[in-house]
Amino acid sequence: MGTGFFGKVLWVNLTEENFKEELLTGDIYRQYLGGYGLGVKLIYENMPANIDPLSANSVFGFFPGLLTGTAAPFSGRYMVAGKSPLTRTWGDSNSGGTFGPEIKRCGYDAIMIKGVANTPKYISIIEDQKKILDASEIWGLDIIETESKMKEKHGKFIKVAGIGQAGEKLSYLSGIANDKGRIAARAGLGAILGSKKLKALVLKGNKKISIHNRENFLELVKIYNESGTNGEPNKLIRSILQNVPRLAKTIRRFRIKFAGPPKMIREIYKSFGTSVANTLSAETNDSPIKNWTGIGMYDFPFKKSKNLSAIEIQKYKIREYGCFSCPVQCGGILKVPEIKLDETLLPEYETCCSFGALLLNHDLFSIFEINDLCNRAAIDTISTGATIAFAMECFENGILTEEDTDGLKLTWGNSKAIVEMVKKIINREGIGDVLADGSRIASEKIGKQSAEYSITSLGSEIAMHNPRVFPSLAFTYNYDPTPGRHTAASIDFVDIGPINKFQKGFKLPKGWRKSEKKKQIGQMLDTSIHQVINSAGLCMFSTLFGPYPFIDLINNFAGWNVSVDELIKIGVRIQTLRQAFNLREGIDIVGNKLPGRVTGHPPDKRGPTKGISVEYKDFYKGYCGEMGWNPENGYPLKETLKDLDLEFVIKDLY
Ligand code: SF4
């Protein structure tokens, strides 16, 4: 009987061109699980504060989740983590596909990178042979070309993750991509690999994961997967669900919540993926419109948003696509002959919104083209779209002119100019060089009150969901250790899925929607469960699809007897250490403030979010109390640190 994990981390020193293995004890996994939980422990201890993220001393890692590589449903994800070049805070980002499991098959629970190569390199770990190799023939290629070249050289069964042109050019918007363009996109972590002159990891493993009780584990997986297909919606319900994107106006008019039984949600995700939200969110004002100044039903009405509807997108789908061990497969592969794309990934809602509603662009072909460009270059679509929105508002107000934009008319909805601008940002050409590190840095270069149009939190462009629709998003956009994310735990956002049903014994306090105090407790619990889901390598959508045998799976995997209470404590520990990372960096967490237009200051005078302003500062204080942190400054209390076995943090914060 095994322990599930390998107990081994591989360290790669690019300066010294060597590899070292570090052995970890079982208690580390029980305290941090894996993924970015293990990541924050290793990076906190191995990288001192105030290191330039693009320097040789910057430590970076690839982390599969605890369950990644097993048959556990939705567990195929890996995380990358380090200090964000974009926000100078803790940075992590995750991606699905098939790369994460390969790290495990190589026999490692993490691959850590430090130092800097003198010329472009890639790391290959192929059936126990570890090498640092010359990357001159792939440097300059996009990620799909890189993957193809590496397969020609090392065989078709290898898995590749690496940077495209954006990371090579040290863009703070760049990410790390695998499986032909799936990106761990946020926080600008691709620039760290670029600064280390590390193009890619090329992996092919031969190790088996030794699950503690394999029989029970596989039985749990079987029961879960079969339960998902039992009682699928009948033909009538299915045909209604297939038309949900067309019902956007009705949903807005009757204020219908984005919620429903897990089986329906599963059917919708399977059919459309996140693009189902394209019309619904635009119509209900969940989508930010015109750089957060517009109102969907008036400025980007259904007659425009329907061009980007999931139903339109489906017309180009040639096959389903999804991550390793996922029973839902929410992605898709498209063929778009009109713009000569033979095979491209289905664009997610965030991409459709950041290059659609946010820029008043309803040209679907431009969205397909941009999605393909960004995936290949491995650049974050949220931040890139939002940075172009910033530039458009500068253009509208005469702060940028055609002279500055190399002749591009950056007017709202000008899809041709948007596509050209994306290319310029990827290649750092002309104005693209000014914009390639995001809107906050661009505004510092441009000056002239342009900062007003940079809609960021600590420098990270804010994601494509409106806190006036899901109020606690303001709290996470502002305060999560990875600011500006919709994927951080936000208790109102889980309203779209039944989190209470996810793990037996895990419940938000009854009546949390009506009581501020209960909501703060609920936010602490939601934050905690979110950390453990991520650190186990589960997709965040796993909570949407009904009861999941989470604790039983990890206990059978590792031979533990973890309870719900212990699980919550693990989540609090991980979030507390991410918080401590930022405090040690000197980040002014409590002083951070979102732009007024994100929170409704002043409120809209009409439309679905009329009169709504969101306050979040007092809520944070209550949440800090629940986390065992000082409500005045967000510092974890000494007693909390001791209780969480984080004593090593005390000397840094006190
Ligand atoms: S639901 Fe979608 S994103 Fe999540 S694991 Fe499945 S295919 Fe991947």
Boltz pocket constraint, residues with backbone or C-beta under 6 A from the ligand:
constraints:
  - pocket:
      binder: B
      contacts: [[A, 74], [A, 75], [A, 96], [A, 97], [A, 321], [A, 322], [A, 323], [A, 324], [A, 326], [A, 327], [A, 328], [A, 329], [A, 330], [A, 331], [A, 539], [A, 540], [A, 541], [A, 542]]
      max_distance: 6.0
